[in-house]
Amino acid sequence: MQQEQERLSTAAGPRLQRGLSARHIRFMALGAAIGIGLFYGSASAIQLAGPAVLLAYIVAGAAVFMVMRALGKMAVHAPVSGSFGHYATQYLGPLAGFLTGWTYIFEMIIVCLADVTAFGIYMGLWFPEVPRWIWVLGIVLVIGALNLCAVKVFGEMEFWLSLLKVAAIVAMIGGGVAIMLFGLGIAHEGASPANLWQHGGFAPNGWVGVIAALSVVVFAFGGIEVIGITAGEARDPKRVLPQAINTVPVRILLFYVLTLAVLMSLFPWTQIGSQGSPFVQIFDSLGLRSAATVLNIVVITAAISAINSDIFGAGRMIYGLAQQGQAPRALARLSSHGVPWVSVLVIGVALLGGVVLNWLMPQRVFLLIASIATFATVWVWLMILLSQVAMRRRMTPAQVAALDFPVPWWPLGPALAIGFMLLVIGVLAWFEATRSAMVVGVVWLALMSAAYALWVRPQARRAAV
């Protein structure tokens, strides 16, 4: 398939450029997964589960690691631009591949809508008189233009954007520990790890609260699967993809758990609201006004980085689907720099919907689109796991023994991860606050199945004649 894609691209003129190095790919994944889910959405998760939200992040992080190892196994075996959309087609069937690819695109668009909404919220802290939709429109235009540049330029900028927020997280953890140990600049005497088990206990809302928080937690990790999308443009995918997959999920898990543990130690979890970033709120409440300003800059950078990475992933997936005949062929057109510019423009136009949403319902848009994105994320992860299982079953014992990047703890590890995904889907359906997202997800899959039956399958039959 990879050779076929390169042949088609060469025949048409330019082709995708392998300009992404190992550091680009590592930080792209960090940029996609460390964004508003940590800096903004974590407040909602804390309110649902209390300090026990740390357990939700640990369990979800372990499941994400299994998803990434399953994806890495397939990406190393066949590093193609369509990534898990292609793998689902190959191992589960054309309909599964079509639904997986387009649901991932749907996920990235929804996540981007949440990101641009959060960007407008952050800017509102400095410019409350400016309508939020203006900031949303501006960032969509800027990041859309950035994604039309050569992939190496994109990768370099994403590296520096992600590096800035990672450095800020490390500094925040160190600063929070220093505040608790030495009382540096503190205006609140209650900062202590004891806040993790006081104020109602470690799990004040019981296991129900922890389970309810899973939908928000999974949303936070959504986007990390972009590592698989980079396979078509990585310089040495068989080397850099395993490196990125083995290190990035662990780092992200550590960032989330350590950061939130420090935050909830600095300030009682009961006073962490959902208006603006909890990072800014906490440091502002502690009297560290300059730190709050710096952190607002950081969370703005994080939102920009996540938007940047998500547009990249969605654009490349559309490109891969177009090459497989599961999207209009025009979407596979490349610029002279090897960028699927038509796909990027389509994503940019779709994101303009965020401008409309922030104009019509600025107070409710974040929670709505975050829960919908969770359904799409879980569906994509479930298809990655099932594709890997189907791939493994097709292999002979000799082929399994020769794998360069096998999935650990087979078959128990993948089975537990699949069970976790089904649990999260059940959570979305059970709780009233997220049930609408489940309905939207089911309707989406039904509509896309109908589109496949009416458009893609007849075209495939005509092409085979």
C-alpha positions in Angstrom: 0.0 0.0 0.0 2.8 2.4 0.9 4.5 1.8 -2.5 1.2 2.3 -4.3 0.5 5.6 -2.5 4.0 6.9 -3.4 3.5 5.8 -7.0 0.2 7.6 -7.2 1.7 10.8 -5.6 4.7 10.7 -8.0 2.5 10.3 -11.0 0.4 13.3 -10.0 3.6 15.4 -9.2 4.7 16.1 -5.6 4.4 13.6 -2.8 4.5 13.6 1.0 7.9 14.6 2.3 9.6 12.6 5.0 10.7 15.6 7.0 9.7 14.7 10.5 12.5 13.6 12.9 12.2 11.7 16.2 12.0 14.9 18.3 9.3 16.3 16.0 7.2 13.2 16.4 7.6 13.0 20.2 6.6 16.6 20.8 3.8 16.4 18.3 2.2 13.7 20.4 2.8 15.8 23.5 1.3 18.8 21.8 -1.8 16.8 20.8 -2.4 15.2 24.2 -1.2 17.9 26.7 -3.6 20.7 26.0 -6.9 21.8 27.2 -7.7 18.4 28.7 -5.0 19.2 31.3 -5.1 23.0 31.5 -8.8 23.5 31.3 -10.8 20.2 31.3 -9.1 18.8 34.4 -11.2 21.1 36.5 -14.4 19.2 35.5 -12.7 15.8 36.2 -11.6 17.0 39.7 -15.1 18.1 40.5 -16.5 14.7 39.6 -14.0 12.5 41.4 -12.1 14.7 43.8 -8.4 13.7 44.4 -9.3 10.2 43.3 -9.2 11.6 39.8 -5.6 10.6 39.9 -6.6 7.0 39.8 -8.7 7.7 36.7 -5.7 9.2 34.9 -3.5 6.2 35.9 -6.0 3.6 34.6 -6.8 5.5 31.4 -3.0 6.1 30.9 -2.4 2.4 31.1 -5.1 1.7 28.5 -3.7 4.4 26.2 -0.3 2.8 26.4 -1.8 -0.5 25.1 -3.5 1.4 22.3 -0.2 3.1 21.3 1.7 -0.2 21.4 -1.0 -1.8 19.2 -0.8 1.1 16.8 3.0 1.1 16.8 3.1 -2.6 15.9 1.0 -1.9 12.8 2.7 1.3 11.9 6.2 -0.2 12.0 4.9 -3.1 9.9 3.3 -0.8 7.3 4.2 2.9 7.7 1.5 4.5 5.5 -0.2 7.9 5.6 -3.6 6.5 6.2 -2.4 4.8 9.4 -5.1 3.2 11.5 -7.8 4.0 8.9 -5.8 1.8 6.4 -5.2 -0.9 9.1 -8.9 -1.1 9.9 -9.6 -1.5 6.2 -7.0 -4.2 5.8 -7.8 -6.3 8.9 -11.4 -5.5 9.7 -12.9 -4.7 6.3 -13.6 -1.6 4.1 -16.6 -0.4 6.2 -14.6 -0.5 9.4 -11.7 1.4 7.8 -14.1 4.0 6.4 -15.8 4.5 9.8 -12.5 4.6 11.6 -10.9 7.2 9.3 -13.9 9.5 9.2 -14.6 9.2 12.9 -11.0 10.2 13.6 -11.5 13.2 11.4 -14.7 14.0 13.2 -12.8 13.6 16.5 -10.0 16.0 15.4 -12.5 18.6 14.3 -14.5 18.3 17.5 -11.3 18.5 19.6 -10.1 21.5 17.6 -13.4 23.2 18.3 -12.8 22.6 22.0 -9.3 23.9 21.7 -10.2 27.1 19.9 -13.0 27.6 22.4 -10.6 27.3 25.2 -8.3 29.7 23.4 -11.1 32.3 23.4 -11.7 31.7 27.1 -8.0 32.3 27.9 -7.9 35.5 25.9 -11.0 36.6 27.6 -9.1 36.8 30.9 -7.1 39.6 29.5 -9.6 41.2 27.1 -13.1 40.5 28.6 -14.7 43.2 26.5 -13.8 41.4 23.2 -16.3 38.8 21.9 -14.9 35.3 22.2 -15.8 34.4 18.6 -13.3 37.0 17.3 -10.4 35.2 19.0 -11.7 31.9 17.6 -11.8 33.2 14.1 -8.3 34.6 14.3 -6.7 31.5 15.6 -8.4 29.3 13.0 -7.0 31.5 10.2 -3.5 31.6 11.6 -3.1 27.9 12.4 -4.7 27.0 9.1 -2.1 29.0 7.2 0.7 27.4 9.3 -0.4 23.9 8.2 0.0 24.9 4.5 3.7 25.2 5.1 6.2 22.3 4.4 5.9 19.5 7.0 9.4 20.2 8.3 8.4 23.8 9.2 5.3 22.6 10.8 7.3 20.0 12.8 9.8 22.5 14.0 7.2 25.0 15.2 5.3 22.2 16.9 8.5 21.1 18.7 9.1 24.6 20.2 5.4 25.1 21.1 5.3 21.8 22.9 8.7 22.3 24.5 7.5 25.6 26.0 4.5 24.0 27.7 6.4 20.9 28.9 9.0 23.2 30.5 6.2 25.2 32.1 4.6 22.0 33.5 8.0 20.9 35.0 8.5 24.4 36.4 5.0 24.4 37.9 5.5 21.1 39.6 8.9 22.3 41.0 7.4 25.6 42.1 4.4 23.9 43.7 6.6 21.7 45.7 8.8 24.7 46.8 5.6 26.5 47.9 4.6 23.6 50.1 8.0 23.1 51.5 9.2 26.7 52.0 6.0 28.8 51.7 7.4 30.8 48.8 5.1 33.7 48.0 2.2 31.9 49.4 -1.0 33.7 50.5 -2.8 30.6 51.7 -1.7 28.7 54.8 -3.5 25.5 53.9 -1.2 24.3 51.1 -0.2 20.7 51.9 -0.5 17.2 50.6 -3.1 16.7 53.3 -5.5 18.4 50.9 -5.6 15.1 48.9 -7.4 13.3 51.7 -9.1 16.0 53.6 -12.3 17.8 52.5 -14.4 14.7 52.2 -11.6 12.1 51.8 -9.5 10.9 48.8 -12.6 9.7 47.0 -15.4 12.0 48.3 -17.8 10.9 45.5 -16.9 7.2 45.7 -16.1 5.0 42.8 -19.1 6.4 40.9 -17.3 9.7 40.8 -14.2 8.1 39.5 -16.1 6.3 36.8 -18.0 9.4 35.9 -14.7 11.3 35.4 -13.4 8.7 32.9 -15.2 10.5 30.0 -13.3 13.8 30.8 -10.0 11.9 31.4 -10.2 10.0 28.1 -10.9 13.3 26.3 -7.7 14.7 27.8 -5.6 11.9 26.3 -7.3 12.1 22.9 -5.0 13.1 20.1 -2.0 11.0 21.1 -2.8 8.6 18.2 -1.4 11.3 15.8 1.9 9.4 16.2 0.6 6.8 13.8 -0.4 9.5 11.3 3.3 10.7 11.2 4.4 7.3 9.8 3.9 8.5 6.2 6.2 11.5 6.8 8.7 10.2 9.3 12.3 10.0 8.2 12.9 6.6 9.7 9.5 5.3 10.9 10.8 1.8 11.9 13.2 3.5 14.4 11.5 6.7 15.5 7.9 5.4 16.0 8.9 2.8 18.7 11.0 5.4 20.5 8.1 7.9 20.5 5.5 5.4 21.5 7.5 3.9 24.4 8.3 7.3 25.9 5.5 9.7 25.2 2.6 7.9 27.0 4.6 7.5 30.2 5.7 11.1 30.1 2.1 12.3 29.6 0.9 10.1 32.4 3.6 11.5 34.7 2.8 15.1 33.7 -0.9 14.6 34.4 -0.6 12.7 37.7 2.2 14.8 39.2 0.7 18.1 38.0 -2.8 17.5 39.3 -1.4 16.1 42.6 0.6 19.3 43.2 -2.4 21.4 42.2 -4.8 19.7 44.6 -2.2 19.8 47.3 -1.8 23.6 46.9 -5.5 24.3 47.1 -8.5 22.2 48.3 -10.1 20.4 45.4 -13.6 21.7 46.4 -12.5 25.2 45.4 -11.3 24.4 42.0 -13.9 25.6 39.6 -14.4 25.3 35.8 -14.2 28.9 34.8 -10.9 29.3 33.1 -7.8 27.2 33.6 -7.5 25.7 37.1 -3.7 26.4 36.9 -4.4 30.1 36.5 -7.1 30.1 39.1 -5.0 28.4 41.8 -1.9 30.5 41.4 -4.0 33.6 41.2 -5.9 32.6 44.4 -2.5 32.0 46.2 -1.5 35.6 45.4 1.0 34.8 42.7 -0.3 37.4 40.2 2.7 37.3 37.9 2.7 33.5 37.8 -0.9 33.5 36.8 -0.1 35.8 33.9 2.7 33.5 32.8 0.6 30.4 33.1 -2.2 32.0 31.0 0.5 32.5 28.3 1.4 28.9 28.6 -2.1 27.6 28.4 -2.7 29.7 25.3 0.5 28.2 23.8 -0.8 24.7 24.7 -4.1 25.4 23.0 -2.3 26.6 19.8 0.0 23.6 19.9 -3.0 21.2 20.2 -4.9 22.9 17.4 -1.8 22.7 15.2 -1.3 19.0 15.8 -5.0 18.1 15.4 -5.3 19.9 12.0 -2.2 18.0 10.8 -3.7 14.7 11.9 -7.1 15.3 10.3 -5.6 16.6 7.1 -3.4 13.6 6.6 -6.1 11.1 7.4 -8.3 12.7 4.8 -5.4 12.4 2.3 -5.1 8.7 3.2 -8.8 8.1 2.8 -8.8 9.9 -0.6 -6.0 7.6 -1.8 -8.0 4.5 -0.8 -11.1 5.7 -2.6 -12.9 6.5 0.6 -13.0 10.2 0.1 -13.1 12.4 -3.0 -9.9 12.2 -5.1 -9.5 15.9 -5.1 -8.7 15.7 -1.4 -5.4 13.9 -2.2 -3.9 16.9 -4.1 -0.5 18.0 -2.8 1.2 21.3 -2.9 4.7 21.7 -4.3 5.9 21.3 -0.7 4.2 17.9 -0.4 1.3 19.2 1.8 -2.3 18.0 1.2 -3.5 21.5 0.9 -7.1 20.8 -0.1 -7.6 18.6 3.0 -6.1 21.3 5.2 -8.5 23.9 3.7 -11.4 21.6 4.3 -10.5 21.2 8.0 -10.1 25.0 8.3 -13.5 25.6 6.9 -15.0 23.0 9.2 -13.4 24.8 12.2 -15.2 27.9 11.3 -18.2 26.2 12.9 -16.4 26.9 16.2 -16.8 30.6 15.4 -20.6 30.1 15.1 -20.9 28.0 18.2 -19.0 30.5 20.3 -21.2 33.2 19.0 -24.5 31.3 19.7 -23.7 29.5 22.9 -20.4 30.6 24.4 -21.1 29.3 28.0 -22.1 25.7 27.1 -20.0 24.8 24.0 -17.0 23.4 25.8 -18.7 20.6 27.8 -20.9 19.6 24.8 -18.1 19.2 22.3 -15.7 17.6 24.8 -18.2 14.8 25.5 -18.8 14.2 21.8 -15.0 14.1 21.2 -14.7 11.4 23.9 -17.0 9.1 22.0 -15.1 9.6 18.8 -11.8 9.1 20.6 -12.9 5.8 22.2 -14.2 4.5 18.9 -10.9 5.1 17.2 -8.9 3.5 20.0 -11.3 0.5 20.0 -10.8 0.1 16.2 -7.0 0.3 16.7 -7.1 -2.5 19.3 -9.4 -4.7 17.2 -7.3 -4.2 14.1 -4.2 -5.3 15.9 -6.0 -8.3 17.3 -7.1 -9.3 13.8 -3.6 -8.7 12.4 -2.1 -10.9 15.1 -4.6 -13.7 14.4 -3.6 -13.7 10.7 0.0 -14.3 11.5 1.8 -17.6 11.8 3.8 -18.4 14.9 7.0 -17.7 13.0 5.7 -14.2 11.9 4.7 -13.4 15.5 8.2 -14.4 16.7 9.8 -12.1 14.1 7.8 -9.0 15.2 10.1 -6.0 15.9 7.6 -4.2 18.1 5.1 -6.6 19.6 2.2 -5.7 22.0 3.1 -6.5 25.6 1.1 -8.9 27.8 -0.7 -10.6 24.9 -3.5 -11.4 25.0 -4.5 -10.1 28.4 -3.2 -6.5 27.9 -5.2 -5.8 24.7 -8.3 -7.6 26.1 -8.3 -5.4 29.2 -7.8 -2.3 27.1 -10.8 -3.3 24.9 -12.8 -3.8 28.0 -11.9 -0.3 29.2 -13.0 1.3 26.0 -16.4 -0.5 26.3 -16.6 0.7 29.9 -16.1 4.4 28.8 -18.8 4.0 26.1 -21.1 2.7 28.8 -20.2 5.7 31.0 -21.2 8.0 28.2 -24.6 6.3 27.8 -25.3 6.0 31.6 -24.7 9.5 32.9 -27.3 12.1 31.8 -24.7 14.8 31.3 -22.9 12.8 28.6 -25.8 10.9 27.1 -26.3 13.4 24.4 -22.8 12.7 23.2 -23.6 9.0 22.9 -26.6 9.8 20.8 -24.6 12.1 18.6 -21.9 9.4 18.2 -24.4 6.7 17.3 -26.2 9.0 14.8 -22.8 9.8 13.3 -21.9 6.1 12.8 -25.3 5.5 11.3 -25.0 8.3 8.8 -21.4 7.3 7.8 -22.5 3.7 7.3 -25.3 5.0 5.0 -22.7 7.1 3.1 -20.5 4.1 2.7 -23.4 2.0 1.3 -24.7 4.7 -1.0 -21.3 6.1 -2.3 -18.2 4.2 -1.5 -19.3 0.6 -2.1 -20.9 1.3 -5.5 -17.7 3.2 -6.6 -15.5 0.3 -5.4 -17.7 -2.2 -7.4 -17.5 0.0 -10.6 -13.7 0.3 -10.2 -13.4 -3.5 -9.8 -15.3 -4.2 -13.1 
